[in-house]
Amino acid sequence: MKDISIKKAAAINASASYICVILQIVFNGVLARILSPEDYGIVTVITVFTTFFTVISNMGIGPALIQNKELTEEDISNIFSFNFYAAIFVTLFFAAFSVPLSKFYGNEMYIPIGALLSISLFFHTLNIVPHSYLLKQKRFMAIGVRMVIVNVTSNAVAVVLALLGYKYYALVWQAIVNALVSFLWNYSTTRIKFRPKFSFSGLKKILSFSMFQMGYSIINYFSKNIDNLIIGKYIGDSALGYYDKAYKVTLYPQNNLTNVITPTLHPILSVHQNDKKYIYIRYMEIVKILSLLGMFIGIYCYFASEEIIGILFGPQWGASVPCIAMLSLSIWAQMITGSAQSIFQSAGNPKNMFISGIFTIALTVSAIIAGVAQGDIVKISLYLTIAFNVNFFVTYYFLIKKTLDMSYSGFLKSFIPELCIAALVAAAGFASRLLVIDNLILSAFVKGAVMGAAYVAGLFIFRQYKAFVSFIKK
């Protein structure tokens, strides 16, 4: 397989990702004006469980397949065949699981929704090996094209069904179409052979890596989804709809900036798994860019939270505004921390990743319980923001000090310029609030211009513009 640079891989992934970002914003804006917060809340609860079952059925196989350079074509076929039977078992189990789930939440509509979403679970599980194999082969172009096609197809189906009055079922079929088209595309591209009778030899080769990876994936799943489970149970579907909409908006930067690069890091940097210094140097170039961008985006979202919600989703989502204001203060930490998993994997140390994940979920659960005890989604957002920022320090202690054997204090000192620039941007944000503008779009633009000017000035004052120049050149 011809080698490919991080630059080229990220450029391909970025092109596809940003096309999908634009499409997703448009489709989400349309759906948010057709469907109610309750519709979103209902589906959010049960999709949390489908995601969990996907994590279980993955068993850490995807990253382990990428990391292990000794797997043969026969090994991969055997692993895919094993995953096929795992997909059947998990799908049937989830369809049955929707019955007690409906009783727990006191809502019988979860039974037919669960039965339908078990179909998407089946194809998501089947897609684990083909998708990971494409990453292993560094076929980022095929992955990018698929992302766009899947995005258009699944969202178009959802909009049509929503207009026809299918309510939350529009979101259910969106998930099914997404999983189906993704699998068919990847499987037809890889042509991995299915063996009715398979050997466990390939699984044995990746077992030690995959078990810690699976453990981390389960912990990571709960840390990112337990808020939805608890809010849906104890505060209600409508409150969950408002909260979830705000939370997903604050994940846009991570999903569409951090996750543009990180899917390419593991396949490429894993080749250098025995050279920790090389991994650290290359990674810090990316961390600096994510830090500079995340700092500005987080502060802007805080000061322009009302404009963002109003423009994207309409006035009926006003209850999401204070939530996004609080959660935006975690964007910086989440954007950077979101890239750490790929480096743990590239260094071949999923054990430290698993240990850091235990601290992550402890912080997250504590924050959610404290917020739910007060019955307030804004308080939940505030406490989670504190937890996400504390988690940054914990995660990078295990990554920088324990995994890469580099200076933890030196790593933290590298962010001092961002703190100085953040102070300038925040001051500009407070100043922009003195301007009373009735038009949401104009107000968002003016706030962006005022804070953007302070940001650019800060980049030059503290000489951080060089990080962007260097990154672009490389």
C-alpha positions as CSV (number, residue, x, y, z in Angstrom):
1,M,0.0,0.0,0.0
2,K,1.4,3.4,-1.0
3,D,2.2,5.6,2.0
4,I,0.2,8.8,2.5
5,S,1.0,11.8,4.5
6,I,-1.1,13.2,7.3
7,K,-1.5,16.4,5.3
8,K,-2.9,14.6,2.2
9,A,-5.1,12.3,4.3
10,A,-6.4,15.1,6.4
11,A,-7.1,17.2,3.2
12,I,-9.2,14.4,1.7
13,N,-11.0,13.8,5.0
14,A,-11.5,17.6,5.5
15,S,-13.1,18.0,2.0
16,A,-15.6,15.3,2.7
17,S,-16.2,16.3,6.3
18,Y,-16.9,20.0,5.5
19,I,-19.2,19.1,2.7
20,C,-21.1,17.0,5.2
21,V,-21.0,19.8,7.8
22,I,-22.8,22.1,5.4
23,L,-25.3,19.5,4.4
24,Q,-25.9,18.5,8.0
25,I,-26.5,22.1,9.1
26,V,-29.0,22.6,6.3
27,F,-30.8,19.3,7.0
28,N,-30.8,19.8,10.8
29,G,-32.2,23.2,10.3
30,V,-35.0,21.9,8.2
31,L,-35.8,18.9,10.5
32,A,-35.6,21.1,13.7
33,R,-38.4,23.3,12.2
34,I,-40.6,20.3,11.3
35,L,-40.1,18.0,14.3
36,S,-40.6,18.9,18.0
37,P,-38.1,18.7,20.9
38,E,-40.1,15.7,22.2
39,D,-39.5,13.9,18.9
40,Y,-35.8,14.3,19.3
41,G,-35.9,13.4,22.9
42,I,-37.7,10.1,22.3
43,V,-35.2,9.0,19.6
44,T,-32.2,10.2,21.6
45,V,-33.0,7.9,24.5
46,I,-33.1,4.7,22.5
47,T,-30.3,5.6,20.1
48,V,-28.1,5.9,23.2
49,F,-28.7,2.2,23.7
50,T,-28.1,1.2,20.0
51,T,-24.8,3.0,20.3
52,F,-23.9,1.0,23.4
53,F,-24.8,-2.3,21.7
54,T,-22.6,-1.2,18.7
55,V,-19.7,-0.6,21.1
56,I,-20.2,-4.1,22.7
57,S,-20.4,-5.8,19.3
58,N,-17.2,-4.0,18.2
59,M,-15.2,-5.5,21.0
60,G,-12.3,-3.2,20.2
61,I,-11.8,-5.0,16.9
62,G,-11.7,-1.9,14.6
63,P,-8.7,-0.1,16.2
64,A,-6.9,-3.4,16.8
65,L,-7.3,-4.4,13.2
66,I,-5.6,-1.1,12.2
67,Q,-2.8,-1.4,14.8
68,N,-1.8,-4.9,14.0
69,K,0.5,-5.1,11.0
70,E,0.8,-8.9,10.9
71,L,-2.8,-9.7,10.0
72,T,-3.3,-11.6,6.8
73,E,-6.2,-11.4,4.3
74,E,-7.4,-14.7,5.7
75,D,-7.3,-13.3,9.3
76,I,-9.4,-10.4,8.3
77,S,-12.0,-12.6,6.6
78,N,-12.2,-14.7,9.7
79,I,-12.7,-11.7,11.9
80,F,-15.4,-10.3,9.6
81,S,-17.2,-13.7,9.6
82,F,-17.1,-13.7,13.4
83,N,-18.5,-10.2,13.4
84,F,-21.4,-11.3,11.2
85,Y,-22.6,-13.8,13.8
86,A,-22.0,-11.2,16.6
87,A,-24.2,-8.8,14.6
88,I,-27.1,-11.3,14.4
89,F,-26.9,-12.0,18.1
90,V,-26.7,-8.4,19.3
91,T,-29.5,-7.3,16.9
92,L,-31.9,-10.0,18.2
93,F,-31.0,-9.2,21.8
94,F,-31.6,-5.5,21.3
95,A,-35.0,-6.1,19.7
96,A,-36.0,-8.0,22.8
97,F,-34.3,-5.5,25.1
98,S,-36.6,-2.7,23.8
99,V,-39.5,-4.3,25.8
100,P,-38.0,-3.9,29.3
101,L,-36.6,-0.5,28.1
102,S,-40.1,0.7,27.3
103,K,-41.3,-0.3,30.7
104,F,-38.4,1.4,32.5
105,Y,-39.2,4.7,30.7
106,G,-43.0,4.1,30.8
107,N,-43.4,4.6,27.1
108,E,-44.5,1.7,24.8
109,M,-43.5,3.5,21.6
110,Y,-39.9,2.4,22.4
111,I,-40.8,-1.2,21.4
112,P,-41.5,-0.6,17.7
113,I,-38.7,2.0,17.6
114,G,-36.3,-0.5,19.1
115,A,-37.3,-3.2,16.7
116,L,-36.6,-0.8,13.7
117,L,-33.3,0.5,15.1
118,S,-32.1,-3.1,15.6
119,I,-31.8,-3.1,11.8
120,S,-29.4,-0.2,11.9
121,L,-27.5,-1.9,14.7
122,F,-27.1,-5.0,12.5
123,F,-25.5,-3.0,9.6
124,H,-23.4,-0.8,11.9
125,T,-21.9,-4.0,13.5
126,L,-21.3,-5.6,10.1
127,N,-19.5,-2.4,8.9
128,I,-16.9,-2.4,11.7
129,V,-14.4,-4.6,9.8
130,P,-14.9,-3.2,6.2
131,H,-14.5,0.4,7.5
132,S,-11.4,-0.4,9.6
133,Y,-9.9,-2.3,6.7
134,L,-10.3,0.8,4.5
135,L,-8.6,2.9,7.2
136,K,-5.8,0.3,7.5
137,Q,-5.3,0.5,3.7
138,K,-5.4,4.3,4.0
139,R,-8.1,4.5,1.3
140,F,-9.3,7.9,2.6
141,M,-10.8,8.9,-0.8
142,A,-13.2,6.0,-0.8
143,I,-14.2,6.8,2.8
144,G,-14.7,10.5,2.0
145,V,-16.9,9.9,-1.0
146,R,-19.0,7.5,1.1
147,M,-19.4,10.0,3.8
148,V,-21.0,12.5,1.4
149,I,-23.3,10.0,-0.3
150,V,-24.5,8.5,3.1
151,N,-25.1,12.0,4.5
152,V,-27.2,13.1,1.5
153,T,-29.2,9.9,1.2
154,S,-30.0,9.4,4.9
155,N,-30.9,13.0,5.6
156,A,-33.0,13.3,2.5
157,V,-35.1,10.3,3.6
158,A,-35.5,11.9,7.0
159,V,-36.8,15.2,5.6
160,V,-39.2,13.5,3.3
161,L,-40.6,11.3,6.0
162,A,-40.9,14.3,8.4
163,L,-42.8,16.3,5.8
164,L,-45.2,13.3,5.4
165,G,-45.9,13.4,9.1
166,Y,-43.9,10.4,10.4
167,K,-42.5,12.5,13.3
168,Y,-39.8,10.7,15.3
169,Y,-39.9,7.7,12.8
170,A,-38.2,10.1,10.3
171,L,-35.1,10.1,12.6
172,V,-35.3,6.3,13.0
173,W,-35.3,5.7,9.3
174,Q,-32.5,8.2,8.9
175,A,-30.3,5.9,11.2
176,I,-31.3,2.8,9.3
177,V,-30.5,4.2,5.9
178,N,-27.2,5.6,7.2
179,A,-26.1,2.2,8.5
180,L,-27.3,0.3,5.4
181,V,-25.7,2.5,2.8
182,S,-22.4,2.8,4.8
183,F,-22.1,-1.0,5.0
184,L,-23.0,-1.7,1.3
185,W,-20.5,0.9,0.2
186,N,-17.7,-0.3,2.3
187,Y,-18.3,-4.0,1.7
188,S,-18.5,-3.6,-2.1
189,T,-15.2,-1.6,-1.9
190,T,-13.3,-4.1,0.2
191,R,-14.8,-7.4,-1.0
192,I,-13.9,-9.1,2.3
193,K,-14.7,-12.8,2.1
194,F,-17.4,-14.3,4.4
195,R,-16.6,-17.7,5.8
196,P,-19.6,-19.6,7.3
197,K,-17.0,-21.7,9.2
198,F,-14.3,-19.4,10.5
199,S,-11.1,-19.7,12.6
200,F,-10.4,-17.7,15.7
201,S,-6.7,-17.3,14.8
202,G,-7.1,-13.7,13.6
203,L,-9.0,-12.7,16.8
204,K,-6.3,-14.2,19.0
205,K,-3.7,-11.9,17.3
206,I,-5.5,-8.8,18.3
207,L,-7.0,-10.0,21.6
208,S,-4.6,-8.1,24.0
209,F,-5.1,-4.8,22.2
210,S,-8.8,-5.2,21.6
211,M,-9.8,-6.0,25.2
212,F,-8.4,-2.8,26.6
213,Q,-9.8,-0.9,23.6
214,M,-13.2,-2.4,24.2
215,G,-13.0,-1.5,27.9
216,Y,-12.2,2.1,27.0
217,S,-14.9,2.2,24.4
218,I,-17.6,1.1,26.9
219,I,-16.4,3.7,29.4
220,N,-16.2,6.4,26.8
221,Y,-19.7,5.5,25.6
222,F,-21.1,6.0,29.1
223,S,-19.2,9.2,29.7
224,K,-20.7,10.7,26.6
225,N,-24.3,9.2,26.8
226,I,-25.2,8.8,30.4
227,D,-26.4,12.4,30.5
228,N,-29.1,11.5,27.9
229,L,-30.2,8.4,29.8
230,I,-30.6,10.2,33.2
231,I,-32.2,13.4,31.8
232,G,-34.6,11.4,29.8
233,K,-35.6,9.3,32.8
234,Y,-35.7,12.0,35.6
235,I,-36.4,15.3,33.8
236,G,-38.3,14.4,30.7
237,D,-38.1,14.0,26.9
238,S,-38.7,17.7,26.1
239,A,-35.9,18.8,28.5
240,L,-33.7,16.2,26.9
241,G,-34.5,17.5,23.4
242,Y,-33.4,21.0,24.4
243,Y,-30.3,19.8,26.2
244,D,-29.3,17.4,23.5
245,K,-29.6,20.0,20.7
246,A,-27.3,22.4,22.6
247,Y,-24.8,19.6,23.4
248,K,-24.6,18.5,19.8
249,V,-24.0,22.1,18.6
250,T,-21.0,22.3,21.0
251,L,-19.7,19.1,19.5
252,Y,-19.7,20.5,16.0
253,P,-16.1,21.9,16.4
254,Q,-14.8,18.5,17.7
255,N,-16.7,16.5,15.1
256,N,-15.8,18.7,12.2
257,L,-12.3,19.9,13.1
258,T,-10.7,17.4,15.5
259,N,-12.3,14.4,13.9
260,V,-11.2,15.6,10.4
261,I,-7.6,14.8,11.4
262,T,-7.8,12.1,14.1
263,P,-9.2,9.3,11.9
264,T,-6.0,9.6,9.8
265,L,-3.6,9.8,12.8
266,H,-3.9,6.2,13.9
267,P,-3.4,4.5,10.6
268,I,-0.4,6.7,9.8
269,L,1.3,7.2,13.2
270,S,0.9,3.5,14.3
271,V,3.8,2.7,11.9
272,H,6.0,4.7,14.4
273,Q,4.6,3.1,17.5
274,N,8.2,2.4,18.9
275,D,9.3,6.0,18.4
276,K,7.4,7.9,21.1
277,K,9.3,11.2,20.5
278,Y,8.4,11.3,16.8
279,I,4.7,10.7,17.7
280,Y,4.8,13.5,20.3
281,I,6.4,16.0,18.0
282,R,4.0,15.4,15.2
283,Y,1.0,15.3,17.5
284,M,1.9,18.6,19.2
285,E,1.8,20.4,15.8
286,I,-1.8,19.3,15.6
287,V,-2.6,20.0,19.2
288,K,-1.5,23.6,18.9
289,I,-3.8,24.2,15.9
290,L,-6.7,22.6,17.7
291,S,-6.0,24.7,20.8
292,L,-5.9,28.0,19.0
293,L,-9.1,27.2,17.0
294,G,-11.0,25.7,20.0
295,M,-10.2,28.7,22.2
296,F,-11.8,31.2,19.8
297,I,-14.7,29.0,18.9
298,G,-15.6,28.3,22.5
299,I,-15.6,32.0,23.5
300,Y,-17.5,33.0,20.4
301,C,-20.2,30.4,21.1
302,Y,-20.5,31.6,24.6
303,F,-21.2,35.2,23.6
304,A,-23.3,34.3,20.5
305,S,-25.3,31.4,21.9
306,E,-28.7,33.1,21.4
307,E,-27.8,33.9,17.8
308,I,-26.5,30.4,17.0
309,I,-29.6,28.6,18.3
310,G,-32.0,31.1,16.7
311,I,-30.3,30.9,13.3
312,L,-29.8,27.2,13.2
313,F,-33.1,25.9,14.7
314,G,-35.5,28.7,15.2
315,P,-37.1,30.5,18.2
316,Q,-38.9,27.4,19.5
317,W,-35.5,26.1,20.7
318,G,-34.8,29.1,23.0
319,A,-34.5,26.9,26.1
320,S,-31.3,25.5,24.6
321,V,-29.5,28.9,24.7
322,P,-28.3,28.8,28.4
323,C,-27.2,25.2,27.9
324,I,-25.1,26.0,24.9
325,A,-23.6,29.1,26.7
326,M,-22.4,26.8,29.5
327,L,-21.2,23.9,27.3
328,S,-19.4,26.2,25.0
329,L,-16.8,26.8,27.7
330,S,-15.8,23.2,27.3
331,I,-15.2,23.3,23.6
332,W,-11.5,24.0,23.9
333,A,-10.9,21.1,26.2
334,Q,-13.1,18.7,24.2
335,M,-11.5,19.6,20.9
336,I,-8.0,18.8,22.1
337,T,-9.0,15.8,24.3
338,G,-11.0,14.3,21.4
339,S,-7.7,13.7,19.6
340,A,-6.0,11.8,22.5
341,Q,-7.5,8.4,21.7
342,S,-5.7,8.1,18.4
343,I,-2.3,8.8,20.1
344,F,-2.9,6.2,22.8
345,Q,-3.7,3.7,20.0
346,S,-0.8,4.8,17.8
347,A,1.6,4.3,20.7
348,G,0.2,0.9,21.2
349,N,-0.9,1.6,24.8
350,P,-4.7,1.0,25.1
351,K,-4.2,0.2,28.8
352,N,-3.4,3.7,29.8
353,M,-6.2,4.9,27.6
354,F,-8.5,2.6,29.6
355,I,-7.3,3.9,33.0
356,S,-7.8,7.5,32.0
357,G,-11.3,6.6,30.8
358,I,-12.1,5.4,34.3
359,F,-11.4,8.9,35.6
360,T,-13.4,10.4,32.8
361,I,-16.6,8.6,33.6
362,A,-16.2,9.2,37.3
363,L,-16.0,13.0,36.6
364,T,-18.9,12.9,34.1
365,V,-21.3,10.8,36.3
366,S,-20.6,13.0,39.3
367,A,-21.4,16.2,37.3
368,I,-24.6,14.7,35.9
369,I,-25.8,13.5,39.3
370,A,-25.2,16.9,40.8
371,G,-27.2,18.6,38.0
372,V,-30.1,16.1,38.0
373,A,-30.4,16.5,41.7
374,Q,-31.3,20.1,41.1
375,G,-33.6,19.2,38.2
376,D,-32.0,21.8,35.9
377,I,-30.5,21.1,32.5
378,V,-28.6,24.4,32.7
379,K,-26.9,23.2,36.0
380,I,-26.1,19.9,34.3
381,S,-24.5,21.8,31.5
382,L,-22.4,23.9,33.9
383,Y,-21.2,20.9,36.0
384,L,-20.4,18.9,32.8
385,T,-18.3,21.9,31.5
386,I,-16.3,21.8,34.8
387,A,-15.9,18.0,34.4
388,F,-14.7,18.2,30.8
389,N,-12.1,20.8,31.6
390,V,-10.8,18.8,34.6
391,N,-10.7,15.7,32.4
392,F,-8.4,17.4,30.0
393,F,-5.7,17.5,32.7
394,V,-6.2,13.9,33.7
395,T,-6.2,12.5,30.2
396,Y,-3.1,14.3,29.2
397,Y,-1.2,13.2,32.3
398,F,-1.7,9.6,31.2
399,L,-0.9,10.4,27.6
400,I,2.0,12.7,27.8
401,K,3.7,11.5,31.0
402,K,2.7,7.9,31.3
403,T,2.4,6.9,27.6
404,L,4.8,9.1,25.6
405,D,7.3,9.7,28.4
406,M,7.4,13.4,27.8
407,S,7.3,16.4,30.1
408,Y,3.8,17.0,31.4
409,S,4.6,20.5,32.8
410,G,6.2,21.4,29.4
411,F,3.0,20.3,27.7
412,L,0.9,22.5,29.9
413,K,3.2,25.5,29.5
414,S,2.7,25.3,25.7
415,F,-0.9,26.7,26.2
416,I,0.1,29.9,28.0
417,P,-0.2,32.0,24.8
418,E,-3.7,30.7,24.2
419,L,-4.7,31.9,27.7
420,C,-3.4,35.4,26.9
421,I,-5.3,35.5,23.6
422,A,-8.4,34.1,25.2
423,A,-8.4,37.1,27.6
424,L,-8.3,39.5,24.7
425,V,-11.1,37.7,22.8
426,A,-13.3,37.5,26.0
427,A,-12.9,41.2,26.6
428,A,-14.0,41.9,23.0
429,G,-17.0,39.6,23.6
430,F,-18.1,41.6,26.6
431,A,-17.7,44.8,24.5
432,S,-19.8,43.3,21.6
433,R,-22.7,42.7,24.0
434,L,-23.0,46.5,24.4
435,L,-24.2,46.6,20.7
436,V,-27.9,45.9,20.6
437,I,-28.8,44.5,17.2
438,D,-32.3,43.0,16.6
439,N,-31.3,40.9,13.5
440,L,-29.8,37.6,14.6
441,I,-27.7,37.1,11.5
442,L,-26.3,40.6,11.7
443,S,-25.7,40.3,15.4
444,A,-23.8,37.0,15.0
445,F,-21.7,38.6,12.3
446,V,-20.9,41.7,14.3
447,K,-19.9,39.7,17.4
448,G,-17.8,37.5,15.2
449,A,-16.1,40.5,13.6
450,V,-15.3,42.2,16.9
451,M,-14.0,39.0,18.6
452,G,-12.3,37.9,15.4
453,A,-10.3,41.2,15.3
454,A,-9.2,40.7,18.8
455,Y,-8.2,37.1,18.0
456,V,-6.1,38.0,15.0
457,A,-4.4,40.8,17.0
458,G,-3.7,38.2,19.7
459,L,-2.2,35.8,17.2
460,F,0.3,38.4,16.1
461,I,1.0,39.9,19.6
462,F,1.9,36.5,21.0
463,R,3.4,35.2,17.7
464,Q,1.0,32.3,17.5
465,Y,0.2,33.0,13.8
466,K,3.5,31.1,13.1
467,A,1.7,27.8,14.2
468,F,-0.8,28.2,11.3
469,V,1.9,29.2,8.8
470,S,4.0,26.2,9.8
471,F,1.0,23.8,9.7
472,I,-0.1,25.0,6.3
473,K,3.4,24.7,4.9
474,K,3.9,21.2,6.2
